[in-house]
Amino acid sequence: MDTPIRIPDSLQGIGATMDRIPTPEEALWLFATPVRVEMARKEAAVADTGERFTFGDGIAAWRWGSGPRILLMHGWNGRGLNLSSFVQPLVDAGYEVIAIDAPGHGDSAGDYCYAPLYADAATLLAQAQGEFYAVVAHSFGTCAATVAMKRGLRFEKAVYLSAFCYIKPRFFEFSAAVGLDSAGQQAMWQHTEDYFGPGLIESFHGDVAAKGFTAQGLIIHDQDDPEILVEQAQAMAAVWPNCELMVTEKLGHYRLIRSREVIEKVTEFLGGGNEI
């Protein structure tokens, strides 16, 4: 599904930081290049209470607690500890919680990242250390979780915070933000299709992939999210079997993951780890 080009807040002004308009191929790899951010003090304090480890090709991760395992998947330009507000409530509820830094993010190795690469990291961890009971994902992390589940990674429950349903339009939003005209935007998309394979990206759209999900779902999305419009969450919830949609107000894209109301709802949805 194509939507009109609407440049989200996070991409506003990006073209002004460049000395020239990139070629369509350059734009594709700029799009796949995350910006590493420092860990905030509150996040570092939570990290210090856990066990840090690495797996695969230099993927950084932290774990806390014991019990059925829950995976935390952060958003673009983030790190696993962005979801640190969920750690203690879930540990108290009887879970082992694992947060990973996506490839090219945080403390993980790599220069590039895209949803299938992030999904591969989650799948590798499950294969190496055991299946997860649930995933709690935010923004781009929900996109990666969608790819992982479509490819066969199983969760009993999945929580999507600011659900990223439509991937293809974001390519066009980025290409427009860096100054490509309509022909350049189409050329960037053609490079994408050539790299990933025709139709693959659109097969990972939430309103397509979620039709086959077996995990019980909870989507929480803010009415006024400026990064991902709430209509994306609504489209995904409409086709996801056994999925609840909760729409909040005045939390936006980032306050959502620190909201006490949201944390309590997620903890209630997941239930007690000692009951599983």
Backbone as CSV, one residue per row, in Angstrom:
resi,resn,N_x,N_y,N_z,CA_x,CA_y,CA_z,C_x,C_y,C_z
1,MET,0.843,-1.192,0.000,0.000,0.000,0.000,0.876,1.238,0.000
2,ASP,0.691,2.130,-0.993,1.421,3.371,-1.047,0.629,4.458,-0.338
3,THR,1.319,5.340,0.320,0.693,6.486,0.961,1.381,7.740,0.457
4,PRO,0.699,8.896,0.477,1.346,10.141,0.037,2.604,10.401,0.859
5,ILE,3.616,11.015,0.201,4.869,11.275,0.895,4.650,12.324,1.979
6,ARG,4.952,11.924,3.185,4.833,12.797,4.352,6.108,12.592,5.139
7,ILE,6.950,13.599,5.199,8.245,13.439,5.842,8.075,13.552,7.353
8,PRO,8.390,12.489,8.113,8.223,12.527,9.571,9.227,13.461,10.234
9,ASP,8.962,13.793,11.475,9.809,14.743,12.206,11.272,14.334,12.199
10,SER,11.549,13.039,12.347,12.928,12.574,12.467,13.741,12.772,11.193
11,LEU,13.075,12.975,10.061,13.768,13.160,8.791,13.758,14.609,8.316
12,GLN,13.048,15.456,9.043,12.983,16.859,8.645,14.378,17.488,8.692
13,GLY,14.737,18.171,7.627,16.003,18.903,7.603,17.227,18.070,7.314
14,ILE,17.063,16.764,7.072,18.233,15.918,6.866,19.002,16.324,5.615
15,GLY,18.271,16.777,4.584,18.937,17.183,3.357,19.851,18.378,3.545
16,ALA,19.492,19.248,4.491,20.291,20.449,4.730,21.644,20.133,5.344
17,THR,21.817,18.938,5.874,23.092,18.551,6.494,24.066,17.978,5.474
18,MET,23.630,17.827,4.222,24.469,17.208,3.185,25.003,18.269,2.251
19,ASP,26.200,18.018,1.702,26.803,18.997,0.797,26.302,18.846,-0.635
20,ARG,25.576,17.751,-0.897,24.984,17.545,-2.218,23.870,16.523,-2.105
21,ILE,23.048,16.472,-3.119,21.997,15.451,-3.159,22.640,14.110,-3.534
22,PRO,22.419,13.074,-2.770,23.045,11.779,-3.079,22.437,11.152,-4.324
23,THR,23.167,10.214,-4.908,22.591,9.407,-5.978,21.554,8.467,-5.354
24,PRO,20.652,7.914,-6.155,19.672,6.978,-5.597,20.310,5.792,-4.868
25,GLU,21.410,5.257,-5.410,22.065,4.135,-4.739,22.708,4.580,-3.430
26,GLU,23.343,5.760,-3.439,23.905,6.296,-2.205,22.808,6.517,-1.168
27,ALA,21.663,7.002,-1.618,20.553,7.283,-0.707,20.070,6.001,-0.033
28,LEU,20.053,4.905,-0.776,19.632,3.629,-0.185,20.528,3.253,0.979
29,TRP,21.850,3.386,0.811,22.758,2.969,1.877,22.821,3.995,3.003
30,LEU,22.563,5.259,2.679,22.395,6.242,3.759,21.175,5.884,4.595
31,PHE,20.129,5.469,3.930,18.896,5.072,4.606,19.140,3.906,5.560
32,ALA,20.055,3.017,5.177,20.332,1.818,5.980,21.449,2.036,6.994
33,THR,21.913,3.284,7.143,23.013,3.579,8.060,22.474,4.257,9.319
34,PRO,22.435,3.553,10.442,21.929,4.171,11.678,22.952,5.105,12.310
35,VAL,22.468,5.945,13.189,23.320,6.825,13.988,23.401,6.235,15.391
36,ARG,24.598,6.014,15.877,24.766,5.456,17.220,24.563,6.559,18.257
37,VAL,23.831,6.238,19.301,23.573,7.198,20.369,24.131,6.669,21.688
38,GLU,24.536,7.583,22.541,25.036,7.200,23.854,23.891,6.697,24.732
39,MET,24.233,5.832,25.658,23.245,5.328,26.599,22.937,6.413,27.631
40,ALA,21.664,6.698,27.818,21.257,7.680,28.818,21.584,7.167,30.222
41,ARG,21.692,8.093,31.173,22.079,7.695,32.537,21.104,6.704,33.148
42,LYS,19.801,6.931,32.959,18.815,5.991,33.516,18.946,4.619,32.865
43,GLU,19.246,4.603,31.565,19.431,3.338,30.872,20.695,2.629,31.366
44,ALA,21.763,3.406,31.577,23.018,2.826,32.060,22.848,2.220,33.444
45,ALA,22.021,2.867,34.265,21.779,2.345,35.615,21.092,0.985,35.551
46,VAL,20.169,0.832,34.612,19.499,-0.465,34.445,20.469,-1.481,33.851
47,ALA,21.291,-1.046,32.898,22.282,-1.951,32.301,23.216,-2.515,33.361
48,ASP,23.581,-1.695,34.323,24.510,-2.124,35.373,23.934,-3.226,36.256
49,THR,22.622,-3.367,36.271,21.991,-4.413,37.092,21.870,-5.733,36.344
50,GLY,22.212,-5.728,35.050,22.078,-6.941,34.254,23.410,-7.556,33.877
51,GLU,23.343,-8.605,33.105,24.529,-9.297,32.589,24.692,-8.953,31.117
52,ARG,25.821,-8.387,30.753,26.077,-8.054,29.356,26.736,-9.250,28.673
53,PHE,26.334,-9.529,27.446,26.966,-10.596,26.676,26.879,-10.252,25.192
54,THR,27.616,-10.971,24.385,27.546,-10.809,22.938,27.264,-12.157,22.300
55,PHE,26.718,-12.126,21.118,26.447,-13.361,20.386,26.542,-13.062,18.893
56,GLY,26.579,-14.124,18.107,26.622,-13.950,16.661,27.818,-13.127,16.229
57,ASP,27.587,-12.244,15.286,28.645,-11.425,14.722,28.737,-10.094,15.472
58,GLY,29.033,-10.195,16.787,29.240,-8.999,17.585,27.992,-8.260,17.998
59,ILE,26.875,-8.977,18.188,25.638,-8.344,18.639,25.666,-8.231,20.163
60,ALA,25.480,-7.020,20.672,25.506,-6.766,22.116,24.125,-6.990,22.720
61,ALA,24.116,-7.562,23.927,22.849,-7.866,24.593,23.031,-7.809,26.105
62,TRP,21.908,-7.651,26.814,21.876,-7.657,28.278,20.738,-8.562,28.725
63,ARG,20.919,-9.183,29.881,19.849,-10.019,30.426,19.664,-9.732,31.908
64,TRP,18.407,-9.906,32.357,18.037,-9.716,33.757,17.026,-10.802,34.136
65,GLY,17.028,-11.206,35.394,15.982,-12.059,35.930,16.042,-13.493,35.465
66,SER,14.990,-14.226,35.797,14.885,-15.631,35.405,13.421,-15.966,35.170
67,GLY,13.197,-17.001,34.373,11.843,-17.410,34.033,11.667,-17.457,32.533
68,PRO,10.435,-17.544,32.056,10.202,-17.476,30.610,10.847,-16.221,30.031
69,ARG,11.335,-16.316,28.814,12.202,-15.271,28.269,11.412,-14.277,27.413
70,ILE,11.697,-12.993,27.632,11.081,-11.918,26.859,12.170,-11.124,26.165
71,LEU,11.984,-10.873,24.885,12.943,-10.131,24.074,12.469,-8.690,23.906
72,LEU,13.371,-7.739,24.131,13.097,-6.322,23.894,13.789,-5.904,22.602
73,MET,13.035,-5.283,21.684,13.578,-4.854,20.397,13.303,-3.358,20.211
74,HIS,14.369,-2.584,20.139,14.268,-1.124,20.109,14.031,-0.605,18.696
75,GLY,13.864,0.724,18.603,13.617,1.367,17.324,14.877,1.865,16.640
76,TRP,14.689,2.511,15.486,15.789,2.990,14.656,16.612,4.048,15.394
77,ASN,17.915,3.990,15.230,18.862,4.888,15.902,18.814,4.762,17.422
78,GLY,18.283,3.653,17.906,18.187,3.447,19.348,19.152,2.379,19.836
79,ARG,18.823,1.821,20.968,19.580,0.717,21.564,18.630,-0.036,22.474
80,GLY,19.006,-1.269,22.817,18.112,-2.119,23.595,17.649,-1.499,24.890
81,LEU,18.525,-0.726,25.536,18.187,-0.139,26.831,17.193,1.012,26.716
82,ASN,16.803,1.409,25.477,15.720,2.384,25.338,14.438,1.871,25.984
83,LEU,14.316,0.541,26.069,13.129,-0.069,26.673,13.389,-0.477,28.122
84,SER,14.334,0.210,28.758,14.733,-0.149,30.124,13.606,0.001,31.135
85,SER,12.621,0.853,30.857,11.515,1.035,31.806,10.698,-0.243,31.990
86,PHE,10.811,-1.161,31.041,10.055,-2.415,31.138,10.809,-3.495,31.905
87,VAL,12.112,-3.304,32.104,12.929,-4.390,32.639,12.487,-4.820,34.029
88,GLN,12.505,-3.922,35.001,12.196,-4.319,36.373,10.767,-4.813,36.543
89,PRO,9.766,-4.145,35.932,8.407,-4.694,36.055,8.274,-6.110,35.512
90,LEU,8.976,-6.414,34.433,8.881,-7.759,33.868,9.680,-8.776,34.680
91,VAL,10.826,-8.353,35.220,11.581,-9.233,36.112,10.750,-9.533,37.359
92,ASP,10.111,-8.510,37.905,9.263,-8.696,39.090,8.088,-9.614,38.793
93,ALA,7.655,-9.639,37.526,6.533,-10.497,37.137,6.968,-11.934,36.874
94,GLY,8.286,-12.215,36.999,8.758,-13.589,36.873,9.345,-13.953,35.535
95,TYR,9.935,-12.969,34.834,10.509,-13.234,33.520,12.011,-13.004,33.482
96,GLU,12.668,-13.699,32.560,14.003,-13.324,32.147,13.837,-12.355,30.980
97,VAL,14.485,-11.214,31.053,14.351,-10.170,30.039,15.683,-10.010,29.319
98,ILE,15.652,-10.009,28.007,16.859,-9.820,27.207,16.635,-8.656,26.242
99,ALA,17.546,-7.699,26.263,17.524,-6.569,25.339,18.738,-6.663,24.434
100,ILE,18.535,-6.475,23.147,19.650,-6.526,22.208,19.780,-5.194,21.478
101,ASP,21.014,-4.855,21.132,21.273,-3.729,20.236,21.271,-4.268,18.814
102,ALA,20.453,-3.691,17.967,20.388,-4.138,16.576,21.743,-3.955,15.891
103,PRO,22.006,-4.690,14.829,23.255,-4.473,14.078,23.431,-2.991,13.730
104,GLY,24.643,-2.501,13.931,24.920,-1.108,13.617,24.415,-0.115,14.635
105,HIS,23.819,-0.581,15.711,23.249,0.273,16.747,23.968,0.042,18.076
106,GLY,23.952,1.065,18.925,24.460,0.902,20.277,25.861,0.326,20.313
107,ASP,26.010,-0.787,21.030,27.315,-1.431,21.186,27.529,-2.583,20.205
108,SER,26.580,-2.807,19.309,26.708,-3.925,18.367,27.598,-3.563,17.191
109,ALA,28.202,-4.586,16.615,29.048,-4.402,15.441,28.192,-4.097,14.212
110,GLY,28.861,-3.632,13.179,28.190,-3.393,11.910,28.022,-1.920,11.600
111,ASP,27.882,-1.638,10.327,27.677,-0.269,9.871,26.263,-0.031,9.366
112,TYR,25.619,-1.093,8.892,24.294,-0.975,8.287,23.266,-1.777,9.080
113,CYS,22.010,-1.432,8.859,20.929,-2.200,9.475,19.687,-2.097,8.605
114,TYR,18.975,-3.185,8.531,17.658,-3.204,7.901,16.865,-4.315,8.584
115,ALA,15.561,-4.289,8.442,14.704,-5.165,9.238,15.079,-6.643,9.138
116,PRO,15.338,-7.203,7.946,15.720,-8.617,7.903,17.004,-8.923,8.658
117,LEU,17.962,-7.994,8.659,19.205,-8.211,9.394,18.951,-8.242,10.902
118,TYR,18.113,-7.337,11.372,17.721,-7.283,12.786,16.940,-8.541,13.156
119,ALA,16.047,-8.966,12.278,15.274,-10.187,12.506,16.181,-11.403,12.596
120,ASP,17.213,-11.438,11.747,18.162,-12.552,11.787,18.863,-12.632,13.145
121,ALA,19.188,-11.466,13.729,19.852,-11.456,15.037,18.941,-12.051,16.104
122,ALA,17.665,-11.676,16.086,16.718,-12.215,17.059,16.558,-13.725,16.893
123,THR,16.481,-14.167,15.658,16.327,-15.602,15.387,17.559,-16.384,15.815
124,LEU,18.734,-15.831,15.546,19.976,-16.482,15.949,20.043,-16.644,17.458
125,LEU,19.631,-15.620,18.186,19.656,-15.698,19.648,18.702,-16.776,20.145
126,ALA,17.525,-16.860,19.549,16.573,-17.901,19.949,17.125,-19.293,19.652
127,GLN,17.785,-19.449,18.536,18.353,-20.745,18.179,19.494,-21.131,19.109
128,ALA,20.263,-20.135,19.534,21.445,-20.411,20.344,21.124,-20.609,21.814
129,GLN,20.118,-19.877,22.314,19.883,-19.867,23.757,18.485,-20.292,24.169
130,GLY,17.630,-20.590,23.224,16.295,-21.047,23.572,15.218,-20.064,23.144
131,GLU,14.027,-20.603,22.927,12.921,-19.795,22.420,12.479,-18.738,23.426
132,PHE,11.879,-17.697,22.890,11.305,-16.634,23.710,9.811,-16.868,23.911
133,TYR,9.339,-16.482,25.075,7.903,-16.507,25.322,7.221,-15.329,24.626
134,ALA,7.859,-14.153,24.666,7.227,-12.963,24.126,8.266,-11.981,23.618
135,VAL,7.801,-11.034,22.825,8.626,-9.922,22.371,7.895,-8.627,22.693
136,VAL,8.667,-7.636,23.130,8.161,-6.276,23.304,9.011,-5.407,22.390
137,ALA,8.397,-4.840,21.366,9.136,-4.121,20.335,8.577,-2.725,20.147
138,HIS,9.472,-1.807,19.771,9.087,-0.414,19.544,9.481,0.014,18.131
139,SER,8.552,0.624,17.408,8.821,1.305,16.151,9.507,0.377,15.147
140,PHE,10.721,0.718,14.694,11.447,-0.126,13.754,11.623,-1.542,14.299
141,GLY,11.693,-1.681,15.616,11.787,-3.006,16.211,10.567,-3.853,15.912
142,THR,9.397,-3.226,15.776,8.196,-3.995,15.424,8.297,-4.505,13.993
143,CYS,8.913,-3.707,13.131,9.117,-4.135,11.748,10.015,-5.363,11.708
144,ALA,11.105,-5.330,12.483,12.013,-6.475,12.531,11.327,-7.693,13.140
145,ALA,10.510,-7.479,14.169,9.774,-8.587,14.773,8.801,-9.197,13.771
146,THR,8.171,-8.369,12.954,7.272,-8.859,11.916,8.004,-9.753,10.931
147,VAL,9.181,-9.307,10.492,9.983,-10.113,9.572,10.355,-11.443,10.227
148,ALA,10.776,-11.386,11.486,11.186,-12.613,12.187,10.031,-13.597,12.304
149,MET,8.844,-13.093,12.669,7.696,-13.995,12.814,7.251,-14.542,11.469
150,LYS,7.291,-13.714,10.430,6.910,-14.223,9.108,7.855,-15.322,8.646
151,ARG,9.112,-15.218,9.084,10.109,-16.226,8.708,10.116,-17.429,9.634
152,GLY,9.260,-17.433,10.654,9.121,-18.629,11.472,9.512,-18.527,12.923
153,LEU,10.045,-17.387,13.385,10.353,-17.250,14.804,9.045,-17.168,15.581
154,ARG,8.917,-17.994,16.609,7.640,-18.099,17.312,7.700,-17.406,18.670
155,PHE,6.646,-16.683,18.967,6.397,-16.106,20.287,4.972,-16.472,20.676
156,GLU,4.751,-16.675,21.960,3.375,-16.870,22.419,2.622,-15.543,22.416
157,LYS,3.325,-14.466,22.770,2.714,-13.146,22.801,3.671,-12.129,22.191
158,ALA,3.094,-11.089,21.582,3.899,-10.039,20.963,3.268,-8.684,21.264
159,VAL,4.091,-7.776,21.761,3.652,-6.419,22.064,4.334,-5.473,21.090
160,TYR,3.530,-4.717,20.368,4.048,-3.729,19.420,3.723,-2.330,19.938
161,LEU,4.745,-1.546,20.175,4.599,-0.167,20.624,4.937,0.741,19.450
162,SER,3.996,1.550,19.006,4.164,2.351,17.783,4.440,1.422,16.601
163,ALA,3.417,0.703,16.200,3.568,-0.350,15.194,3.930,0.225,13.828
164,PHE,5.012,-0.296,13.254,5.502,0.101,11.939,4.938,-0.898,10.932
165,CYS,3.895,-0.502,10.240,3.198,-1.421,9.335,3.712,-1.329,7.907
166,TYR,3.821,-0.108,7.387,4.142,0.097,5.973,5.604,0.486,5.801
167,ILE,6.392,-0.402,5.241,7.835,-0.182,5.096,8.152,0.613,3.831
168,LYS,7.554,0.257,2.730,7.864,0.887,1.448,7.735,2.408,1.495
169,PRO,6.670,2.974,2.042,6.568,4.442,2.056,7.734,5.125,2.759
170,ARG,8.344,4.470,3.763,9.446,5.114,4.476,10.666,5.307,3.557
171,PHE,10.847,4.400,2.598,11.920,4.586,1.627,11.693,5.872,0.828
172,PHE,10.453,6.107,0.435,10.139,7.298,-0.345,10.200,8.560,0.520
173,GLU,9.813,8.442,1.776,9.932,9.590,2.681,11.392,9.995,2.841
174,PHE,12.261,9.003,3.000,13.682,9.308,3.163,14.255,9.906,1.880
175,SER,13.948,9.300,0.752,14.514,9.793,-0.503,14.037,11.208,-0.800
176,ALA,12.796,11.519,-0.449,12.313,12.889,-0.606,13.027,13.827,0.352
177,ALA,13.281,13.357,1.577,13.922,14.196,2.590,15.348,14.567,2.208
178,VAL,16.050,13.682,1.475,17.428,13.991,1.082,17.502,14.727,-0.249
179,GLY,16.332,15.022,-0.829,16.293,15.892,-1.998,16.117,15.226,-3.339
180,LEU,15.895,13.921,-3.379,15.681,13.263,-4.656,14.321,13.640,-5.234
181,ASP,14.286,13.862,-6.548,13.007,14.130,-7.193,12.259,12.816,-7.395
182,SER,11.095,12.872,-8.002,10.271,11.667,-8.119,10.976,10.564,-8.899
183,ALA,11.739,10.939,-9.925,12.481,9.921,-10.682,13.569,9.306,-9.818
184,GLY,14.252,10.137,-9.023,15.285,9.632,-8.130,14.709,8.741,-7.050
185,GLN,13.532,9.091,-6.574,12.878,8.275,-5.558,12.537,6.900,-6.111
186,GLN,12.027,6.870,-7.316,11.718,5.585,-7.949,12.985,4.778,-8.198
187,ALA,14.073,5.477,-8.553,15.332,4.771,-8.790,15.880,4.173,-7.500
188,MET,15.753,4.907,-6.386,16.191,4.357,-5.100,15.376,3.111,-4.755
189,TRP,14.077,3.167,-4.994,13.248,2.002,-4.715,13.647,0.823,-5.610
190,GLN,14.008,1.102,-6.873,14.420,0.023,-7.761,15.712,-0.617,-7.270
191,HIS,16.639,0.188,-6.748,17.851,-0.375,-6.146,17.481,-1.286,-4.972
192,THR,16.483,-0.864,-4.194,16.023,-1.660,-3.057,15.467,-3.002,-3.524
193,GLU,14.617,-2.951,-4.553,14.033,-4.176,-5.104,15.119,-5.090,-5.670
194,ASP,16.116,-4.496,-6.317,17.200,-5.297,-6.881,18.006,-5.992,-5.777
195,TYR,18.167,-5.302,-4.644,18.988,-5.853,-3.553,18.230,-6.935,-2.780
196,PHE,16.977,-6.652,-2.413,16.225,-7.581,-1.565,15.412,-8.600,-2.355
197,GLY,15.079,-8.272,-3.570,14.235,-9.144,-4.371,12.873,-8.509,-4.583
198,PRO,12.311,-8.617,-5.781,11.033,-7.986,-6.088,9.916,-8.447,-5.151
199,GLY,9.242,-7.499,-4.562,8.075,-7.801,-3.738,8.372,-8.224,-2.316
200,LEU,9.645,-8.453,-1.972,9.947,-8.971,-0.639,9.591,-7.962,0.448
201,ILE,9.998,-6.711,0.273,9.734,-5.699,1.300,8.243,-5.583,1.560
202,GLU,7.448,-5.523,0.503,6.000,-5.363,0.693,5.364,-6.606,1.322
203,SER,6.002,-7.768,1.164,5.474,-8.970,1.821,5.643,-8.898,3.333
204,PHE,6.525,-7.997,3.801,6.736,-7.801,5.229,5.866,-6.687,5.798
205,HIS,5.038,-6.063,4.988,4.126,-5.061,5.529,3.210,-5.709,6.564
206,GLY,2.946,-4.976,7.622,2.188,-5.541,8.733,0.800,-6.012,8.369
207,ASP,0.144,-5.303,7.443,-1.211,-5.704,7.080,-1.222,-6.891,6.124
208,VAL,-0.039,-7.364,5.754,0.106,-8.596,4.966,0.609,-9.722,5.872
209,ALA,1.734,-9.485,6.531,2.378,-10.534,7.328,1.545,-10.946,8.533
210,ALA,0.872,-9.980,9.177,0.158,-10.282,10.425,-1.008,-11.233,10.233
211,LYS,-1.463,-11.400,9.013,-2.559,-12.345,8.760,-2.185,-13.757,9.185
212,GLY,-0.877,-14.054,9.138,-0.425,-15.393,9.493,0.176,-15.511,10.875
213,PHE,0.109,-14.465,11.684,0.693,-14.513,13.022,-0.078,-15.469,13.928
214,THR,0.662,-16.243,14.700,0.040,-17.120,15.693,0.151,-16.553,17.102
215,ALA,1.029,-15.581,17.309,1.195,-14.982,18.632,-0.018,-14.121,18.979
216,GLN,-0.411,-14.166,20.236,-1.426,-13.234,20.713,-0.807,-11.838,20.733
217,GLY,-1.511,-10.866,20.172,-0.918,-9.557,19.995,-1.533,-8.454,20.832
218,LEU,-0.712,-7.495,21.164,-1.142,-6.238,21.776,-0.405,-5.124,21.060
219,ILE,-1.139,-4.228,20.422,-0.558,-3.056,19.785,-0.968,-1.835,20.588
220,ILE,0.022,-1.030,20.963,-0.240,0.232,21.657,0.371,1.344,20.812
221,HIS,-0.447,2.316,20.470,-0.021,3.374,19.550,-0.681,4.672,19.985
222,ASP,0.062,5.763,19.901,-0.514,7.043,20.311,-1.247,7.707,19.152
223,GLN,-2.353,8.326,19.488,-3.179,9.004,18.497,-2.410,10.088,17.747
224,ASP,-1.453,10.713,18.437,-0.732,11.851,17.868,0.730,11.532,17.567
225,ASP,1.041,10.274,17.309,2.417,9.884,16.989,2.847,10.575,15.688
226,PRO,3.882,11.437,15.733,4.283,12.147,14.521,5.191,11.334,13.602
227,GLU,5.730,10.234,14.111,6.651,9.413,13.322,5.924,8.339,12.515
228,ILE,4.982,7.679,13.153,4.222,6.611,12.514,2.746,6.875,12.815
229,LEU,1.967,7.151,11.803,0.566,7.498,12.025,-0.202,6.311,12.596
230,VAL,-1.183,6.624,13.427,-1.952,5.587,14.117,-2.681,4.681,13.136
231,GLU,-2.922,5.161,11.932,-3.589,4.333,10.933,-2.786,3.075,10.611
232,GLN,-1.482,3.145,10.788,-0.671,1.942,10.546,-0.988,0.865,11.577
233,ALA,-1.130,1.268,12.823,-1.485,0.309,13.879,-2.883,-0.258,13.638
234,GLN,-3.793,0.595,13.234,-5.162,0.154,12.989,-5.220,-0.856,11.843
235,ALA,-4.447,-0.613,10.793,-4.437,-1.536,9.657,-3.873,-2.888,10.050
236,MET,-2.856,-2.874,10.891,-2.239,-4.123,11.301,-3.151,-4.898,12.254
237,ALA,-3.736,-4.192,13.211,-4.621,-4.848,14.183,-5.837,-5.456,13.510
238,ALA,-6.258,-4.869,12.390,-7.458,-5.343,11.705,-7.290,-6.733,11.111
239,VAL,-6.041,-7.139,10.834,-5.821,-8.440,10.195,-5.102,-9.440,11.096
240,TRP,-4.602,-8.988,12.228,-3.834,-9.850,13.138,-4.814,-10.649,13.988
241,PRO,-4.872,-11.981,13.848,-5.782,-12.778,14.667,-5.453,-12.626,16.157
242,ASN,-6.478,-12.482,16.975,-6.305,-12.420,18.429,-5.370,-11.281,18.832
243,CYS,-5.687,-10.076,18.361,-4.861,-8.908,18.663,-5.718,-7.785,19.222
244,GLU,-5.221,-7.156,20.283,-5.898,-6.011,20.899,-5.155,-4.740,20.523
245,LEU,-5.900,-3.683,20.211,-5.306,-2.380,19.913,-5.693,-1.400,21.009
246,MET,-4.683,-0.764,21.592,-4.888,0.276,22.598,-4.329,1.586,22.032
247,VAL,-5.163,2.595,21.923,-4.744,3.900,21.409,-4.651,4.879,22.568
248,THR,-3.481,5.470,22.745,-3.257,6.428,23.825,-3.325,7.852,23.279
249,GLU,-3.214,8.807,24.174,-3.234,10.218,23.791,-2.088,10.954,24.474
250,LYS,-1.513,11.892,23.768,-0.514,12.831,24.286,0.796,12.170,24.730
251,LEU,1.078,10.992,24.208,2.346,10.324,24.532,3.325,10.373,23.373
252,GLY,2.827,10.606,22.175,3.705,10.680,21.029,4.414,9.364,20.748
253,HIS,5.594,9.476,20.158,6.332,8.292,19.721,7.264,7.751,20.800
254,TYR,7.837,8.631,21.606,8.864,8.219,22.558,8.381,8.167,24.004
255,ARG,7.522,9.071,24.404,7.003,9.011,25.777,6.186,7.742,25.989
256,LEU,5.700,7.177,24.892,4.916,5.949,24.968,5.671,4.843,25.684
257,ILE,6.980,4.723,25.428,7.735,3.597,25.978,8.184,3.853,27.419
258,ARG,7.854,5.018,27.953,8.167,5.304,29.357,6.918,5.534,30.191
259,SER,5.760,5.411,29.564,4.495,5.681,30.231,4.161,4.585,31.247
260,ARG,3.839,5.003,32.464,3.447,4.029,33.489,2.201,3.261,33.053
261,GLU,1.257,3.964,32.429,0.032,3.324,31.960,0.358,2.226,30.947
262,VAL,1.265,2.509,30.034,1.634,1.541,29.011,2.382,0.362,29.627
263,ILE,3.310,0.631,30.521,4.080,-0.438,31.160,3.157,-1.362,31.942
264,GLU,2.207,-0.795,32.643,1.256,-1.614,33.409,0.392,-2.455,32.484
265,LYS,-0.025,-1.876,31.359,-0.848,-2.616,30.408,-0.066,-3.780,29.813
266,VAL,1.184,-3.537,29.460,2.022,-4.595,28.877,2.255,-5.711,29.895
267,THR,2.562,-5.344,31.123,2.811,-6.342,32.173,1.568,-7.176,32.433
268,GLU,0.411,-6.521,32.458,-0.855,-7.246,32.644,-1.103,-8.205,31.489
269,PHE,-0.859,-7.738,30.268,-1.074,-8.557,29.081,-0.187,-9.807,29.093
270,LEU,1.053,-9.641,29.497,1.987,-10.771,29.490,1.714,-11.755,30.622
271,GLY,1.137,-11.268,31.722,0.819,-12.133,32.850,2.055,-12.475,33.663
272,GLY,1.901,-13.359,34.610,3.004,-13.734,35.496,3.831,-14.863,34.910
273,GLY,5.141,-14.696,34.916,6.017,-15.719,34.373,5.940,-17.031,35.107
274,ASN,5.659,-16.994,36.396,5.585,-18.236,37.182,4.306,-19.006,36.937
275,GLU,3.410,-18.415,36.147,2.136,-19.092,35.811,2.223,-19.836,34.489
276,ILE,3.353,-19.680,33.790,3.471,-20.277,32.446,4.125,-21.646,32.536
